[in-house]
């Protein structure tokens, strides 16, 4: 069953961004992931939040694939750099059967 990573990311220090953007797409692909959205161009249609946050959606073939990406040794240094340079929330959501 497909799964989705849904993130909101507020960048506080951009020093990590070039290496992240250069490398992480290949690691996402290795785990069967596909970026569906990565944008700061959106509208709030309900509720409120921080407008400076980027919204990211990644589709995975399964929850296990999303978890495998998050624990991939090749991704861990990029994860640590992103966490140090951002305020982020990441939800891994199981899709419908």
Protein Blocks (a to p, Z undefined) as FASTA:
>chain_A
ZZddddddddfbfklmmmmmmmmmmmmmmnopacfbdcfbdcdfehcddfkbccdddddf
bfklmmmmmmgmklmmmmmmmmmmpccddddddddZZ
